[in-house]
Amino acid sequence: MQKSIADAGWRFDNSYARLPEPLFVRTTPTPVRAPALVAVNRPLAADLGLDADALVESAAALFAGNELPPGAEPIAQAYAGHQFGHFTNLGDGRAILLGEQITPDGRRVDVQLKGSGRTRYSRNGDGRAALGPMLREYIISEGMHALGIPTSRSLAVAATGETVLRELPLPGAVLTRVADSHIRVGTFQYLAALGDRGLLARLLDYAVARHAPEAAPTPDPALAFLETMIERQAALIAGWMLVGFVHGVMNTDNMAVSGETIDYGPCAFLDTYDPATVFSSIDRQGRYAYANQPAIAHWNLARLAECLLPLVHGGDDEALDRTRTLLETFPERFARHHLAGARAKLGLASAADDDRGLFDTLLEQMREQGADFTSTFAGLAAVAESGIIPDDAARVPAFRGWYHSWLARLEREPGERTQAVARLRRSNPVVIPRNHRVEEALAAAETGDHSVLERLLSVLRRPFTITPENEVHRLGPPAGCGPYRTFCGT
């Protein structure tokens, strides 16, 4: 007997929809002409307590927004944001939050449709999404999850059977996104701009209860919440930097207070290492270049701090001083997380004063020589095991000298060399969502061939293990590819 949507195991609660309506507007998805399932994430479905078989049997209508799961109370969320440094009111112009699934282990996660039609916040947009950008988010968010970096995830992608107009006519699609929540720095900015202190306090109480319950019993919950956000973002951005990830559009509306990576628009991973790398076609000034990401995160957190300032205890001057002092801890927190990750990528378990310099010197040699970011780090395990320096590095005296310095540093590590090799293999992925492989999968999917996508996803779910299946995915782009550019999808 065929299973229905109701059989899938949905356990919706809708706590955000019980907040005051200035924070959202009730909205239903706009039905599409010919929904068809492109991809469903079975491992994620299981984690959410959903029956993947039941989902697949009812998937096309469900994941395109033509039917709603039981218990859903669809809304479009309001928020503001600094986009490339300029403040504007925004909101979910092409996304609708269906509700919050309660997982078997008691977690609460948002389930959102992206590309599901116009809302009050669409302005001049069509509310739709194209297949390529939605599959890009699916691929890269799954890759990030496997790399151990906090991220929103993709439950499914459904084609709509309709065309969306961007620079060219493109096949339409809807992404089902799962996140700890979709509360952003921009959500707080929206209420701060309204000047409604009472509603701002309600949002803070809600965000604390959902994302930072340890802040609730403290003498100053607003300041404790901000500290949690600073620490989470320091760890997150360090994680990005250590795998060569470039978000591409770090606007304040794209910074989630959950500490997850969210809104995969013009994102990509470094091939050749260059700290000035920009992939986004619209980032003409390099605001969101790879090397700028820590400073931009700090800037975004300052915007959150401004919003929370009226809720910080004490007089105006005291509250400002305490908030500023806390905000100034971000660089040290980021440096601490980054250095811990850098040591792991070098196979080090102990700490020495020259470790930061050792890591930075490697990056500088990689930049000078045009070395591949992922392959260089992934190759360290073989060098540590054999003591043989790669030929391309051995031909460059400064690069060869770095390898000798690093091997000497490994000699000072306690334990056997095999332990350092194991650390190197745990910390350095051999595969990432290579840009040319992502494009290959997207191009095939647009012709109806989903096999390339499925193979890529399978490889990305085991990023630290060398296998026969991932051999070609361990290679950098072929010669002549030229600079890689990405687009935001709107």
N, C-alpha and C positions, 0 to 999 in steps of 0.2 A: 504494500500500500504506500502511495506517495506521501512523503512527509510535507508539512506545511511550515510557514514562517513561525507559527505558534509552537511548533515542536522543537525549535532550535535551541531552547534553553535561555531565552532572554529573561533577565531579572533587572528590569529598569527601575531606578529611582530618579527623581528629578529635582535635586536639592537646589541647583542653580536657578531653576524656573520658579522656585518659591521666594527668591529675592525680589525686591521691588522692580517693576517693569521699566524704569529708565535704563536698567542694565541690559535689556533685551527687548525684542519684539517677537510675538508669537507668529510663526511663519511655517507654511507647509511646502515641501518640495514641489517643483513644477514637473508633472509627468512628462516622460520622453516618448518618442514615437516607437522605437524598436530596441528595447533594452536587450543586451547580450553580455553574458559574463566573460570577462577577459582573464581575470586571475582572482583566486581566493587563497588567503593565507591560513592553511589548515593548522600549523603549529600555534599561531596566535589565537585562532578560534578555540582551540582546546584550552589554552591558558585562560581565556575569558569564560570558560564553562559552556561553550556553545558546541552544538552537534554540527560538525562540518558537513556531513552528508545532508542533513536537513537544510543547511544554508545553501548548499549547491543546488538542491532541487528547486528552491524558491529564489535563487540568488539574483537572477536578472532583474526581476521586478523590485526586489528589496533593495539591492545595491545601486539601482538607478534612481530610487526615490519614488517609484510608481506605487509601492505599497510600504506601509510602516510596520515595524515590529510591535507586538503588544506592549503597552505601557509607555510608548514613546510620547513625549510632549515637545514637539519640535519648536525650536526658537532660533533666531539669529541674534548673536551677541553684539552689543555696542562696545566700542572702544575707540580710543584716539591713538595718536602715535607721531613720533618724529620720523619722517621719511626723508632720508638723506639730509637730516638736520633741520627740516622744516616741519613745524607742527601742523597737524590737520586732524579733523574728526573723521573717523573711518567706520568700522563695524563690519560684520560679516556680509560682504557684498555678493558672495557666491558660495557661502557655506551655511549649513543648517545643523545645529546640534540636536540630535534625536533624543538624547538623554544620557544617563549614567548607568552603565552596566555594573552590577555588583558581582564580582568574580567569586569562584569557589573559596578562595582564601580571604574573602572579605574586603578586597580592595575595591575602590570606586574609580571607574575610568569613564571618560567621555567617549561617546560614539558620534562622530560627525560626518555628514556628507559634504563633500567639496565639489562644486560644479553643479549643484542641484537646482539652480534657477535664481531668479532675481529676488531680492529682499528690499526692505526699506532703505538699506544702506548701500545699494548697488550704484547709486548715482548714474553715471552714463554707461555702466557696464552691463553686459548681457547675462551675468550670473552663471555663465557656463565655463567649462574647462575643456581643454583638448586632451586627447588620449596620450600624446607624448609626455607632456609635463606631469600628468597623473601617474604614469608608469615610472617616470624618473623618480618621483617621490617614493613610490613603492620600493623600487630597487635600492635607492640610497638609504632610506630609513631602515630597511632590513639589513643592509650592509653595516650601518652604524650600530644597530642593535647587536649584531654578531661581534663587532669590535669592542663591545662593552661600554659604549658611550650612551648616556641617557638620551632617549629620543622618543618622539611620537612614532607610532607605527601604522602600517597600512593593512587593513583587514581584507579589502577587496578593491578591484577596479572593474567597473561595468561600462561597456560602450553604450552610447545612447541612440545610435542610428541616425543622428543628426549632425549637421556641419556647424562648426563655429568659425567665425571669421577673425583672423588675426592678420598678420602680414599676408597670409595665404589662407584659403579655405582648408580646415583641418577636421579630422574626425573627432566628434565630441565624446566625453567620458565623464564619469563621476567616480571619485575616490572616496572610500570609507576609511576615515582616519580615527585612530584610537590614541588617546593621550591621558595622562594623569589629570589634566584639565586644560582648558584653553584660556585661562586667566593670564593676562599679559601685563607687562609694565604699562602698556597703553590702556588697559582697563582702568587702572588707577588714575592715569592721566585724564581719562574721559570724565571721571567724577570730580577730579580736582578742578578741571576747566568749568564744570557746572557750578562749582562753589558750594556743593552740598556736603557739609562736614558730617552730618548725621549718616548720610548714605555711604560716604567714604568709610566711616567707622564700621558700618554694616559689612561692607566688602572686606575690610581688614579682618574682622572677626571670622567671616566665612573662610577667607584664605588661610588664616592661622589654623582654624579647625581642620581644614582639609590638607594643608601642606606643611604646616610648622606647628603642630600641637605643643611642642616643647616651649614655644614662646608664650603660650596663654597664661601660665602661672607666674611669669616673671614680673618684676615691678614695672616694666615698660614694654608691653607687648609689641608696640609699633617698632621700637628700636631693635628688639630681639628678632622680630620678623625680618627686618632689613638685614640684620647680621646673617641670618640663615640664607637669605637671597644672595648676599655678597659671597658667602662661602660656596654656595652651589654653583654660581656662575664662574667663580675662579676655577673650580674643579672642571666644569664643563668646557670652558674655553681652552684650558690646558689640554684636555683630551682631544679637542679639535686639532690643536697645533701639533700634537705628537703623532697624529696620523696624516697630517698634510691636508686637512679638510678646510675648504674655503666656503663659508656660508653664503656670502655674496650679497645679502640684503639684511644686514643687522639693524633694521629699524626697531624702534622701541615696541612697536606692535608685534614684532617677531621674537621678543624675549619673553619666554614663559616663566611664571613664578615657580612652577614645578621644578625648574632646573633641567628641563628636557630641551633637546634640539627640536625646533618646530619650524614649519613653513619652508620646505625645500623648494625654493624657486630656482634662481640662477646659481646653484651650488655646484661644486665639483671638487675633485681631489688633485693635488699636485702630481704631475709626472716629474719633469725636471724641476729641481729645487730652485726657486727664486722667491725671496720674501716679498717682493713687490707684485706678485702674481695677482691679477684681477681677471675673473672669468666673465662677470656680468656685462652684458652689452650696454647697460644703462649706467654703470658706475664709471663714468668718464674721468673722474678726478681721483679714482683709487681710494675713496673713503673706506671701502670695505675690503681692501687688499688683505692677503693672508697675514702679513706682519702687523697690520693695524687692528686685528680682532681683539686683543686684550684691552687696548686703549678704548676702543668703541664700547666694549662691555662695561668698562668703568664709567664712561660717559652715560650710557643707558641707565646704569644703577644710580647715577646722580639724579637723573630725571625721576626715578622711583622715590629717591630720598626726598626730593622736593614735594612730591605728593603726600608723603607720610609725615612731613614735618609738623603739620597742624595737630597730629595725633600723638606726637612725642611729648612726654611729660616734662614739666618745668616751664619757666618763662621763655620768651622768644629767644633771647640771647643764649640761654643755657641749652635749650633744645637744639638750636643751630650749631652750637659748638660740639655737643655730643654727637649729633648726626654727622657733622663734617669729620670729626675724629674717627668715627667708625668707617665712613666711606673711604677715608685715606688708607685703610688697611687692605684694600683690594690688591694693589700691586704686590705687596708682600705675600698675600694668600695665593695669588696666581703663581708667583715665583716658586713658592713652596710646592705647590702641586706639580708645576712643570718640571722642577728639578727632580722630584721623586720619580716622575715618569721618565725623565731623561736618563736617570741612573738605571732604571729598569731596562730601557732600550739599549744601554751599553753593557748590560749583563751584570751590573754592580748591585750587591746587597748591602755593602758598607758605605760609609760616607767619608769623603776626603775633600779638603778645601779646594782642590783643583778640578773637581768634577764638572762644575759649571763651565769652566774654561775649556775643558776637554770636549764637552758636547758642542759648545759654540764654535770651536775651531773646526770640528767636523762639518758643521753646517756651512761655514765659510768656504771650506775646501769644496764641498758639494756645489755651492753656488758658482765658484770660480770655474769648476770643471764641467758644469752642466750635468751633474750626476742626477740619477733618478732617486727621488726621495725614498719610496717604498723599497726598491730593490737594494739600495745601499744598506739600509738598516737590516733588511731581511738577510743579506749576505754576511752579516757580522758573525752569525752562529757558525757558519762553515769556516771562517777565518779563525775564530777562537778554537775550534776543534782541531784544525790542521796546522795553524800557524802560517799558512800561505796567503800572502796578500794578493788581491786580484790584480791581473796584469795592467788594467787601465789605471789603477791607482799607483801601482809600483813604478810606472813610467814617469810619474810626477813627484819630484823630490819632496815637496811639502806634504803631499797627500800620503806618500810612503812613510814620511816621518810621523804623521798623525797615527797611522796604524801601529807603528812601533811603540809610540807613547801609550796608546790604548792597551796593547798587549802587556806592556810593563805594568800598567795599572791593574789589569786582571790578575797578574802574578801576586799582587798585594792583597787579593781577596781571600778571606778565609774559606776553607772547604776545597773540594776537588774542582778541577776545571769543568768537569761534566755538569756540575751544578750551575756554573755560569752559562754554559751552553743551553741548558734547559731554561734558564731565565730569559735568555735572548730569544729563544723560540716562542716563549709565552708572551713576550712583549712586542714582538715585531711581526706584523702580519705579512704573509707572502702574497696575499691577494687583497685588493681593495676594489671598489667599483670603478675600474679604469674607464676614463671618459670615452675612449673609442669603443670599448665593449658595451657600455651603456647605450651609446648611439646605435650600435649594431643591433642590439635587442629591440630598441624602440622602432627602428626602421623595419625590422621583420614583423613586429607586432602590428604595425600600421597596414601591412599587407595581409594580415590574418594569420601569420605564422607565429605562434606563441612558444614554440619549442626553444628558440634562442633565449627568450626571457626565462623560461623554466630552468635551463641549464645554468644560466648566469646566477640566478637566485640560489640554486643548489651549491654552486661553488662558493658564493659569498657567505653562506652559513657556516663554513669551516675555514675562516680566514688565516688561521695560524698553522695549518697542516699542509705539507707538500703532498699532493696526490697526483696520479696520472691525469685525472679529470681537470685539474686546474693548471696544467703545464702552460697552455697558451695564455691563460689569464694572469700568469706571473710576469708576462712580458710587457714592456712599455709600448707606447704607440709606434707604429711603423714610421720609417723615415718619410718626410714630406707631408706629414699631417698638418703642419702649420699651427698657429696659435688657436687655442680652443676657446670658443665663445658660448655662453649660455644665455637664456632668455627667461623672463619671469613668468611667462605663460598667460599673462592677462592682456 
